[in-house]
Amino acid sequence: MSTSETSRFVRLRVDLVLEIEDGAAITGAALQRIADDVDMPADERAHAVSAVNEDEAEALAYLVDPFDLVGDVPGVELVQASWSSEPVDYDPDSPDWDLDVDDDASDDAFGGPDGSRG
């Protein structure tokens, strides 16, 4: 397939597992980000503050922004993004957490189901 026949859109999937070492710092930083967002409506702000105070994973979601990840990448424009965070039971020795295993081989980062590039 030539470049002109392929889609110009690419789905980049990133999975991160973070260990929260200082929940108060994350919560405080998220609350500050919410307070600094002058475009956030009051009702949304109240909901955000409540969610951040109740859940460190929710606080983290307010601090991690996909736009920050690709904003300086030349030649691309982020057209859509979604992200979420949730507490998980993490065991680095469990095969369930093996990052080398692809959940769906047809979505392989290199193209085809066998990882080939074309």
PyMOL commands that place a pseudoatom at each C-alpha (Angstrom):
pseudoatom trace, name=CA, resn=MET, resi=1, chain=A, elem=C, hetatm=0, pos=[0.000, 0.000, 0.000]
pseudoatom trace, name=CA, resn=SER, resi=2, chain=A, elem=C, hetatm=0, pos=[1.459, 3.360, -0.941]
pseudoatom trace, name=CA, resn=THR, resi=3, chain=A, elem=C, hetatm=0, pos=[1.528, 6.285, 1.447]
pseudoatom trace, name=CA, resn=SER, resi=4, chain=A, elem=C, hetatm=0, pos=[-1.307, 7.966, -0.450]
pseudoatom trace, name=CA, resn=GLU, resi=5, chain=A, elem=C, hetatm=0, pos=[-3.516, 4.886, 0.094]
pseudoatom trace, name=CA, resn=THR, resi=6, chain=A, elem=C, hetatm=0, pos=[-2.976, 4.640, 3.844]
pseudoatom trace, name=CA, resn=SER, resi=7, chain=A, elem=C, hetatm=0, pos=[-4.804, 6.606, 6.496]
pseudoatom trace, name=CA, resn=ARG, resi=8, chain=A, elem=C, hetatm=0, pos=[-3.204, 9.737, 7.808]
pseudoatom trace, name=CA, resn=PHE, resi=9, chain=A, elem=C, hetatm=0, pos=[-4.637, 8.952, 11.235]
pseudoatom trace, name=CA, resn=VAL, resi=10, chain=A, elem=C, hetatm=0, pos=[-2.747, 6.842, 13.764]
pseudoatom trace, name=CA, resn=ARG, resi=11, chain=A, elem=C, hetatm=0, pos=[-4.018, 5.517, 17.088]
pseudoatom trace, name=CA, resn=LEU, resi=12, chain=A, elem=C, hetatm=0, pos=[-1.226, 5.615, 19.642]
pseudoatom trace, name=CA, resn=ARG, resi=13, chain=A, elem=C, hetatm=0, pos=[-2.005, 3.497, 22.689]
pseudoatom trace, name=CA, resn=VAL, resi=14, chain=A, elem=C, hetatm=0, pos=[-0.064, 4.027, 25.872]
pseudoatom trace, name=CA, resn=ASP, resi=15, chain=A, elem=C, hetatm=0, pos=[-0.575, 2.092, 29.078]
pseudoatom trace, name=CA, resn=LEU, resi=16, chain=A, elem=C, hetatm=0, pos=[1.064, 3.419, 32.206]
pseudoatom trace, name=CA, resn=VAL, resi=17, chain=A, elem=C, hetatm=0, pos=[1.037, 2.011, 35.724]
pseudoatom trace, name=CA, resn=LEU, resi=18, chain=A, elem=C, hetatm=0, pos=[2.070, 4.626, 38.240]
pseudoatom trace, name=CA, resn=GLU, resi=19, chain=A, elem=C, hetatm=0, pos=[2.741, 4.203, 41.925]
pseudoatom trace, name=CA, resn=ILE, resi=20, chain=A, elem=C, hetatm=0, pos=[1.387, 7.081, 43.966]
pseudoatom trace, name=CA, resn=GLU, resi=21, chain=A, elem=C, hetatm=0, pos=[3.989, 7.898, 46.567]
pseudoatom trace, name=CA, resn=ASP, resi=22, chain=A, elem=C, hetatm=0, pos=[2.484, 11.149, 47.846]
pseudoatom trace, name=CA, resn=GLY, resi=23, chain=A, elem=C, hetatm=0, pos=[-1.278, 11.318, 47.515]
pseudoatom trace, name=CA, resn=ALA, resi=24, chain=A, elem=C, hetatm=0, pos=[-1.475, 14.719, 49.169]
pseudoatom trace, name=CA, resn=ALA, resi=25, chain=A, elem=C, hetatm=0, pos=[0.926, 16.182, 46.601]
pseudoatom trace, name=CA, resn=ILE, resi=26, chain=A, elem=C, hetatm=0, pos=[-1.095, 14.770, 43.693]
pseudoatom trace, name=CA, resn=THR, resi=27, chain=A, elem=C, hetatm=0, pos=[-4.399, 15.933, 45.171]
pseudoatom trace, name=CA, resn=GLY, resi=28, chain=A, elem=C, hetatm=0, pos=[-3.006, 19.393, 45.887]
pseudoatom trace, name=CA, resn=ALA, resi=29, chain=A, elem=C, hetatm=0, pos=[-1.572, 19.755, 42.388]
pseudoatom trace, name=CA, resn=ALA, resi=30, chain=A, elem=C, hetatm=0, pos=[-4.860, 18.640, 40.807]
pseudoatom trace, name=CA, resn=LEU, resi=31, chain=A, elem=C, hetatm=0, pos=[-6.852, 21.075, 42.944]
pseudoatom trace, name=CA, resn=GLN, resi=32, chain=A, elem=C, hetatm=0, pos=[-4.472, 23.862, 41.899]
pseudoatom trace, name=CA, resn=ARG, resi=33, chain=A, elem=C, hetatm=0, pos=[-4.874, 22.954, 38.215]
pseudoatom trace, name=CA, resn=ILE, resi=34, chain=A, elem=C, hetatm=0, pos=[-8.670, 23.036, 38.618]
pseudoatom trace, name=CA, resn=ALA, resi=35, chain=A, elem=C, hetatm=0, pos=[-8.496, 26.396, 40.403]
pseudoatom trace, name=CA, resn=ASP, resi=36, chain=A, elem=C, hetatm=0, pos=[-6.273, 27.809, 37.636]
pseudoatom trace, name=CA, resn=ASP, resi=37, chain=A, elem=C, hetatm=0, pos=[-8.658, 26.714, 34.840]
pseudoatom trace, name=CA, resn=VAL, resi=38, chain=A, elem=C, hetatm=0, pos=[-10.554, 29.935, 34.181]
pseudoatom trace, name=CA, resn=ASP, resi=39, chain=A, elem=C, hetatm=0, pos=[-12.647, 28.298, 31.448]
pseudoatom trace, name=CA, resn=MET, resi=40, chain=A, elem=C, hetatm=0, pos=[-14.127, 25.588, 33.695]
pseudoatom trace, name=CA, resn=PRO, resi=41, chain=A, elem=C, hetatm=0, pos=[-17.799, 26.234, 34.537]
pseudoatom trace, name=CA, resn=ALA, resi=42, chain=A, elem=C, hetatm=0, pos=[-18.642, 26.487, 38.241]
pseudoatom trace, name=CA, resn=ASP, resi=43, chain=A, elem=C, hetatm=0, pos=[-20.752, 23.318, 38.355]
pseudoatom trace, name=CA, resn=GLU, resi=44, chain=A, elem=C, hetatm=0, pos=[-18.041, 21.309, 36.596]
pseudoatom trace, name=CA, resn=ARG, resi=45, chain=A, elem=C, hetatm=0, pos=[-15.427, 22.817, 38.961]
pseudoatom trace, name=CA, resn=ALA, resi=46, chain=A, elem=C, hetatm=0, pos=[-17.439, 21.740, 42.023]
pseudoatom trace, name=CA, resn=HIS, resi=47, chain=A, elem=C, hetatm=0, pos=[-17.742, 18.199, 40.638]
pseudoatom trace, name=CA, resn=ALA, resi=48, chain=A, elem=C, hetatm=0, pos=[-14.023, 18.093, 39.803]
pseudoatom trace, name=CA, resn=VAL, resi=49, chain=A, elem=C, hetatm=0, pos=[-12.980, 19.293, 43.258]
pseudoatom trace, name=CA, resn=SER, resi=50, chain=A, elem=C, hetatm=0, pos=[-15.200, 16.674, 44.890]
pseudoatom trace, name=CA, resn=ALA, resi=51, chain=A, elem=C, hetatm=0, pos=[-13.879, 13.873, 42.668]
pseudoatom trace, name=CA, resn=VAL, resi=52, chain=A, elem=C, hetatm=0, pos=[-10.238, 14.849, 43.202]
pseudoatom trace, name=CA, resn=ASN, resi=53, chain=A, elem=C, hetatm=0, pos=[-10.667, 15.015, 46.973]
pseudoatom trace, name=CA, resn=GLU, resi=54, chain=A, elem=C, hetatm=0, pos=[-12.262, 11.553, 47.031]
pseudoatom trace, name=CA, resn=ASP, resi=55, chain=A, elem=C, hetatm=0, pos=[-9.956, 9.666, 44.670]
pseudoatom trace, name=CA, resn=GLU, resi=56, chain=A, elem=C, hetatm=0, pos=[-6.209, 10.003, 43.998]
pseudoatom trace, name=CA, resn=ALA, resi=57, chain=A, elem=C, hetatm=0, pos=[-6.648, 8.249, 40.637]
pseudoatom trace, name=CA, resn=GLU, resi=58, chain=A, elem=C, hetatm=0, pos=[-9.137, 10.953, 39.655]
pseudoatom trace, name=CA, resn=ALA, resi=59, chain=A, elem=C, hetatm=0, pos=[-6.634, 13.599, 40.766]
pseudoatom trace, name=CA, resn=LEU, resi=60, chain=A, elem=C, hetatm=0, pos=[-4.031, 11.994, 38.555]
pseudoatom trace, name=CA, resn=ALA, resi=61, chain=A, elem=C, hetatm=0, pos=[-6.400, 12.136, 35.570]
pseudoatom trace, name=CA, resn=TYR, resi=62, chain=A, elem=C, hetatm=0, pos=[-6.593, 15.916, 36.011]
pseudoatom trace, name=CA, resn=LEU, resi=63, chain=A, elem=C, hetatm=0, pos=[-2.804, 16.180, 35.929]
pseudoatom trace, name=CA, resn=VAL, resi=64, chain=A, elem=C, hetatm=0, pos=[-1.956, 13.921, 32.981]
pseudoatom trace, name=CA, resn=ASP, resi=65, chain=A, elem=C, hetatm=0, pos=[-2.913, 15.453, 29.663]
pseudoatom trace, name=CA, resn=PRO, resi=66, chain=A, elem=C, hetatm=0, pos=[-2.439, 13.646, 26.325]
pseudoatom trace, name=CA, resn=PHE, resi=67, chain=A, elem=C, hetatm=0, pos=[-2.032, 17.013, 24.614]
pseudoatom trace, name=CA, resn=ASP, resi=68, chain=A, elem=C, hetatm=0, pos=[1.140, 17.506, 26.671]
pseudoatom trace, name=CA, resn=LEU, resi=69, chain=A, elem=C, hetatm=0, pos=[2.525, 14.193, 25.395]
pseudoatom trace, name=CA, resn=VAL, resi=70, chain=A, elem=C, hetatm=0, pos=[2.367, 15.067, 21.701]
pseudoatom trace, name=CA, resn=GLY, resi=71, chain=A, elem=C, hetatm=0, pos=[2.086, 18.852, 21.653]
pseudoatom trace, name=CA, resn=ASP, resi=72, chain=A, elem=C, hetatm=0, pos=[5.720, 19.331, 20.635]
pseudoatom trace, name=CA, resn=VAL, resi=73, chain=A, elem=C, hetatm=0, pos=[5.894, 16.461, 18.136]
pseudoatom trace, name=CA, resn=PRO, resi=74, chain=A, elem=C, hetatm=0, pos=[6.557, 18.004, 14.713]
pseudoatom trace, name=CA, resn=GLY, resi=75, chain=A, elem=C, hetatm=0, pos=[4.200, 17.207, 11.878]
pseudoatom trace, name=CA, resn=VAL, resi=76, chain=A, elem=C, hetatm=0, pos=[1.253, 15.934, 13.930]
pseudoatom trace, name=CA, resn=GLU, resi=77, chain=A, elem=C, hetatm=0, pos=[-1.941, 17.387, 15.308]
pseudoatom trace, name=CA, resn=LEU, resi=78, chain=A, elem=C, hetatm=0, pos=[-3.864, 15.694, 18.105]
pseudoatom trace, name=CA, resn=VAL, resi=79, chain=A, elem=C, hetatm=0, pos=[-7.416, 15.416, 16.790]
pseudoatom trace, name=CA, resn=GLN, resi=80, chain=A, elem=C, hetatm=0, pos=[-9.019, 13.318, 19.530]
pseudoatom trace, name=CA, resn=ALA, resi=81, chain=A, elem=C, hetatm=0, pos=[-7.989, 11.980, 22.911]
pseudoatom trace, name=CA, resn=SER, resi=82, chain=A, elem=C, hetatm=0, pos=[-9.525, 10.157, 25.805]
pseudoatom trace, name=CA, resn=TRP, resi=83, chain=A, elem=C, hetatm=0, pos=[-7.978, 8.929, 28.980]
pseudoatom trace, name=CA, resn=SER, resi=84, chain=A, elem=C, hetatm=0, pos=[-8.948, 7.624, 32.342]
pseudoatom trace, name=CA, resn=SER, resi=85, chain=A, elem=C, hetatm=0, pos=[-7.339, 6.423, 35.510]
pseudoatom trace, name=CA, resn=GLU, resi=86, chain=A, elem=C, hetatm=0, pos=[-8.348, 3.853, 38.068]
pseudoatom trace, name=CA, resn=PRO, resi=87, chain=A, elem=C, hetatm=0, pos=[-6.786, 2.113, 41.032]
pseudoatom trace, name=CA, resn=VAL, resi=88, chain=A, elem=C, hetatm=0, pos=[-5.515, -1.352, 40.114]
pseudoatom trace, name=CA, resn=ASP, resi=89, chain=A, elem=C, hetatm=0, pos=[-4.083, -4.344, 41.938]
pseudoatom trace, name=CA, resn=TYR, resi=90, chain=A, elem=C, hetatm=0, pos=[-0.617, -4.412, 40.414]
pseudoatom trace, name=CA, resn=ASP, resi=91, chain=A, elem=C, hetatm=0, pos=[1.709, -7.401, 40.615]
pseudoatom trace, name=CA, resn=PRO, resi=92, chain=A, elem=C, hetatm=0, pos=[4.806, -6.921, 38.452]
pseudoatom trace, name=CA, resn=ASP, resi=93, chain=A, elem=C, hetatm=0, pos=[5.469, -10.686, 38.568]
pseudoatom trace, name=CA, resn=SER, resi=94, chain=A, elem=C, hetatm=0, pos=[2.036, -11.625, 37.228]
pseudoatom trace, name=CA, resn=PRO, resi=95, chain=A, elem=C, hetatm=0, pos=[1.795, -12.604, 33.554]
pseudoatom trace, name=CA, resn=ASP, resi=96, chain=A, elem=C, hetatm=0, pos=[-1.352, -10.451, 33.414]
pseudoatom trace, name=CA, resn=TRP, resi=97, chain=A, elem=C, hetatm=0, pos=[0.923, -7.404, 33.531]
pseudoatom trace, name=CA, resn=ASP, resi=98, chain=A, elem=C, hetatm=0, pos=[3.321, -8.514, 30.785]
pseudoatom trace, name=CA, resn=LEU, resi=99, chain=A, elem=C, hetatm=0, pos=[3.617, -5.456, 28.546]
pseudoatom trace, name=CA, resn=ASP, resi=100, chain=A, elem=C, hetatm=0, pos=[5.034, -7.543, 25.688]
pseudoatom trace, name=CA, resn=VAL, resi=101, chain=A, elem=C, hetatm=0, pos=[1.699, -9.317, 25.192]
pseudoatom trace, name=CA, resn=ASP, resi=102, chain=A, elem=C, hetatm=0, pos=[-0.600, -7.539, 22.744]
pseudoatom trace, name=CA, resn=ASP, resi=103, chain=A, elem=C, hetatm=0, pos=[-4.278, -7.615, 23.754]
pseudoatom trace, name=CA, resn=ASP, resi=104, chain=A, elem=C, hetatm=0, pos=[-5.370, -7.640, 20.124]
pseudoatom trace, name=CA, resn=ALA, resi=105, chain=A, elem=C, hetatm=0, pos=[-2.835, -8.837, 17.574]
pseudoatom trace, name=CA, resn=SER, resi=106, chain=A, elem=C, hetatm=0, pos=[-4.760, -7.175, 14.756]
pseudoatom trace, name=CA, resn=ASP, resi=107, chain=A, elem=C, hetatm=0, pos=[-3.983, -3.801, 16.307]
pseudoatom trace, name=CA, resn=ASP, resi=108, chain=A, elem=C, hetatm=0, pos=[-0.249, -4.496, 16.455]
pseudoatom trace, name=CA, resn=ALA, resi=109, chain=A, elem=C, hetatm=0, pos=[1.794, -1.285, 16.519]
pseudoatom trace, name=CA, resn=PHE, resi=110, chain=A, elem=C, hetatm=0, pos=[3.743, -2.420, 13.457]
pseudoatom trace, name=CA, resn=GLY, resi=111, chain=A, elem=C, hetatm=0, pos=[0.812, -2.994, 11.166]
pseudoatom trace, name=CA, resn=GLY, resi=112, chain=A, elem=C, hetatm=0, pos=[-0.404, -6.508, 10.489]
pseudoatom trace, name=CA, resn=PRO, resi=113, chain=A, elem=C, hetatm=0, pos=[-1.394, -9.268, 12.862]
pseudoatom trace, name=CA, resn=ASP, resi=114, chain=A, elem=C, hetatm=0, pos=[2.104, -10.758, 12.669]
pseudoatom trace, name=CA, resn=GLY, resi=115, chain=A, elem=C, hetatm=0, pos=[3.825, -7.428, 13.394]
pseudoatom trace, name=CA, resn=SER, resi=116, chain=A, elem=C, hetatm=0, pos=[4.909, -6.927, 9.786]
pseudoatom trace, name=CA, resn=ARG, resi=117, chain=A, elem=C, hetatm=0, pos=[5.104, -3.447, 8.340]
pseudoatom trace, name=CA, resn=GLY, resi=118, chain=A, elem=C, hetatm=0, pos=[3.440, -4.077, 5.067]
for i in range(1, 118): cmd.bond("trace and resi %d" % i, "trace and resi %d" % (i + 1))
show_as sticks, trace
zoom trace
